[in-house]
Amino acid sequence: MITEQQYRRLMKEYRKGGRVGAAAMKAGIDRKTAARYLAQGHGPEERPARWWRTRDDPLVAIWPEAESWLSRAPEVETKALFEHLLATRPSEIDARAQRSFYRRVARWKRENGAPREVFFPQAREPGRSLQLDWTYANELNVEVGGESFPHLLCHAVLPYSNWEWAVPCRSESFLSLKAGLCGALWELGGVPKQLQTDQSSTATHPLRRAARERGFNPEYLELCRHVGIEPRTINRACPHENGDVESANGHLKRRLEAHLVLRGRRDFTREMDYAAFVAQVCRGANALRGQKVQEELAVLGALPESRYPEAEQVAVRVSSYSTARVKECAYSVPSQLIGAMVTALVTEGEVAFVHGGREVARYRRRRGKEPAIDYRHVIHSLMRKPGAFAGYLYREELFPGPVFRQAYDRLKQSEGDRADARYVRILGLAAEVGEVVVADALGHILREGELPHEDAVREKIQMSKEVSPRAALACFEPELHGYDELLEVAK
């Protein structure tokens, strides 16, 4: 038996060329079968059902028991039921009857099974709802700054027009929610009536697993009040209610994958460069949805006068280690602030510390409990107590570059325990004259096979200063008289 699609293709090709063989080949069916359908003049759906059997029923022995199981436990899987019957009644059923059994069970469920859940397609209203969700995007294999960049995309979609916006983020957090929502609204230029999310995110709901109902976070409600949007949520375990953005997640990642292939490489210098790439891809997709987007824009609410602050402010006290702990990570600040309260401005990508209205330190935000220590904040005390270097909890953070680690390893190999004090003095020199200058000098010393002592580094820096700069090249002044003579000859 052929499918209705094959029959339509057969009739189309036959009317076009009038040759049965060619039409049958293009429809993917046998020539005799094609000739029979052409002769009877109707497709397989119009063919009267056959009521007689052409062979013995292979399920006659086990079907009463199978029907009994289907009546008592309709949730049982067809495959599991067939395997059970094979194991318990192997002499009465053949494994080759599997497809017949599947068809019989499907027909029984259609005729006798319980009513199935019905999904009701909804009419989309312009400007009514914005759906927001997070999706993992590690499969894109993006690199930032030469390192792998595991990340998510905070993705917002307007169901009526499929307009979309996405922002790369590190976690499903309230910080990423603020960046994603505000980025989408200001790119769109208006505010829909409702913002729809699921119930699983702690960015929008407090984490109370025992509670039957989960209310919204106060911070999330404040954000919605600021932008003038009504927060809505879907029912538990019903992702299809957020189906537009759930479906668009896969389309967005496939689109990004295609543009990364066209770009020819997957590495970006900074996270903001990758975010700009994602924004460009979204704008290109949205340009194809112009007519419906215009209908949405006509009914959107006005944006607030200012964006909601995307940075979270955290007040922390600086410890005696000259560090301030934010989100379980230790960040160093100038030692003059030990004991003082500083304000940490935390975003998805950075942590900045402010004291007295002045920024005192800024770091790329670390993952987990990874510390961030600037050697310039602690070097003055460390030079007075170089013995503390060997057991310092954050010692690995005091190698600002590979060449500093190589220099320490060379000193350790040659001078043993005295290497700590010698390396600390080199680090102090880097704080004094500049990290790049000292790194360049260390590179020369190590390539020459010498020990990187402080005096040797100072000498190498001084020598580089005394090297006279190369003589500047004289400006090229073309002689035009020769060209004039050539033109005269040509005349």
GINOR-V545633 format. One record per residue. N is the residue number from 1. SS is DSSP state (hx for helix, st for strand, lp for the rest). Layout:
N & SS
N & SS
//
This chain:
1 & lp
2 & lp
3 & lp
4 & hx
5 & hx
6 & hx
7 & hx
8 & hx
9 & hx
10 & hx
11 & hx
12 & hx
13 & hx
14 & hx
15 & hx
16 & hx
17 & hx
18 & lp
19 & lp
20 & hx
21 & hx
22 & hx
23 & hx
24 & hx
25 & hx
26 & hx
27 & hx
28 & lp
29 & lp
30 & lp
31 & hx
32 & hx
33 & hx
34 & hx
35 & hx
36 & hx
37 & hx
38 & hx
39 & hx
40 & hx
41 & lp
42 & lp
43 & lp
44 & hx
45 & hx
46 & hx
47 & lp
48 & lp
49 & lp
50 & lp
51 & lp
52 & lp
53 & lp
54 & lp
55 & lp
56 & lp
57 & lp
58 & lp
59 & lp
60 & lp
61 & lp
62 & lp
63 & hx
64 & hx
65 & hx
66 & hx
67 & hx
68 & hx
69 & hx
70 & hx
71 & hx
72 & hx
73 & lp
74 & lp
75 & lp
76 & lp
77 & lp
78 & hx
79 & hx
80 & hx
81 & hx
82 & hx
83 & hx
84 & hx
85 & hx
86 & hx
87 & hx
88 & hx
89 & lp
90 & hx
91 & hx
92 & hx
93 & lp
94 & lp
95 & hx
96 & hx
97 & hx
98 & hx
99 & hx
100 & hx
101 & hx
102 & hx
103 & hx
104 & hx
105 & hx
106 & hx
107 & hx
108 & hx
109 & hx
110 & hx
111 & hx
112 & hx
113 & lp
114 & lp
115 & lp
116 & lp
117 & lp
118 & lp
119 & lp
120 & lp
121 & lp
122 & lp
123 & lp
124 & lp
125 & lp
126 & lp
127 & lp
128 & lp
129 & st
130 & st
131 & st
132 & st
133 & st
134 & st
135 & st
136 & st
137 & lp
138 & hx
139 & hx
140 & hx
141 & lp
142 & lp
143 & st
144 & st
145 & lp
146 & lp
147 & st
148 & st
149 & lp
150 & lp
151 & lp
152 & st
153 & st
154 & st
155 & st
156 & st
157 & st
158 & lp
159 & lp
160 & lp
161 & lp
162 & lp
163 & lp
164 & st
165 & st
166 & st
167 & st
168 & st
169 & st
170 & lp
171 & lp
172 & lp
173 & lp
174 & hx
175 & hx
176 & hx
177 & hx
178 & hx
179 & hx
180 & hx
181 & hx
182 & hx
183 & hx
184 & hx
185 & hx
186 & hx
187 & hx
188 & hx
189 & lp
190 & lp
191 & st
192 & lp
193 & lp
194 & st
195 & st
196 & st
197 & st
198 & lp
199 & lp
200 & lp
201 & lp
202 & lp
203 & lp
204 & lp
205 & st
206 & lp
207 & lp
208 & lp
209 & lp
210 & lp
211 & lp
212 & lp
213 & lp
214 & lp
215 & lp
216 & st
217 & lp
218 & hx
219 & hx
220 & hx
221 & hx
222 & hx
223 & hx
224 & hx
225 & hx
226 & hx
227 & hx
228 & lp
229 & lp
230 & st
231 & st
232 & st
233 & st
234 & lp
235 & lp
236 & lp
237 & lp
238 & lp
239 & hx
240 & hx
241 & hx
242 & hx
243 & hx
244 & hx
245 & hx
246 & hx
247 & hx
248 & hx
249 & hx
250 & hx
251 & hx
252 & hx
253 & hx
254 & hx
255 & hx
256 & hx
257 & hx
258 & hx
259 & hx
260 & hx
261 & hx
262 & hx
263 & hx
264 & lp
265 & lp
266 & lp
267 & st
268 & st
269 & lp
270 & lp
271 & hx
272 & hx
273 & hx
274 & hx
275 & hx
276 & hx
277 & hx
278 & hx
279 & hx
280 & hx
281 & hx
282 & hx
283 & hx
284 & hx
285 & hx
286 & hx
287 & hx
288 & hx
289 & hx
290 & hx
291 & hx
292 & hx
293 & hx
294 & hx
295 & hx
296 & hx
297 & hx
298 & lp
299 & lp
300 & lp
301 & st
302 & lp
303 & lp
304 & lp
305 & lp
306 & lp
307 & lp
308 & lp
309 & lp
310 & lp
311 & lp
312 & st
313 & st
314 & st
315 & st
316 & st
317 & st
318 & lp
319 & lp
320 & lp
321 & lp
322 & lp
323 & st
324 & st
325 & st
326 & st
327 & lp
328 & lp
329 & st
330 & st
331 & st
332 & st
333 & lp
334 & lp
335 & hx
336 & hx
337 & hx
338 & lp
339 & lp
340 & lp
341 & st
342 & st
343 & st
344 & st
345 & st
346 & st
347 & lp
348 & lp
349 & lp
350 & st
351 & st
352 & st
353 & st
354 & st
355 & st
356 & lp
357 & lp
358 & st
359 & st
360 & st
361 & st
362 & st
363 & st
364 & st
365 & lp
366 & lp
367 & lp
368 & lp
369 & lp
370 & lp
371 & lp
372 & st
373 & lp
374 & lp
375 & hx
376 & hx
377 & hx
378 & hx
379 & hx
380 & hx
381 & hx
382 & hx
383 & hx
384 & hx
385 & lp
386 & hx
387 & hx
388 & hx
389 & hx
390 & lp
391 & lp
392 & lp
393 & lp
394 & lp
395 & hx
396 & hx
397 & hx
398 & hx
399 & lp
400 & lp
401 & lp
402 & hx
403 & hx
404 & hx
405 & hx
406 & hx
407 & hx
408 & hx
409 & hx
410 & hx
411 & hx
412 & hx
413 & hx
414 & hx
415 & hx
416 & hx
417 & hx
418 & hx
419 & hx
420 & hx
421 & hx
422 & hx
423 & hx
424 & hx
425 & hx
426 & hx
427 & hx
428 & hx
429 & hx
430 & hx
431 & hx
432 & hx
433 & hx
434 & lp
435 & hx
436 & hx
437 & hx
438 & hx
439 & hx
440 & hx
441 & hx
442 & hx
443 & hx
444 & hx
445 & hx
446 & hx
447 & hx
448 & lp
449 & lp
450 & lp
451 & lp
452 & lp
453 & lp
454 & hx
455 & hx
456 & hx
457 & hx
458 & hx
459 & hx
460 & hx
461 & hx
462 & hx
463 & hx
464 & hx
465 & hx
466 & hx
467 & lp
468 & lp
469 & lp
470 & lp
471 & lp
472 & lp
473 & lp
474 & lp
475 & lp
476 & lp
477 & lp
478 & lp
479 & lp
480 & lp
481 & hx
482 & hx
483 & hx
484 & hx
485 & hx
486 & hx
487 & hx
488 & hx
489 & hx
490 & hx
491 & lp
//
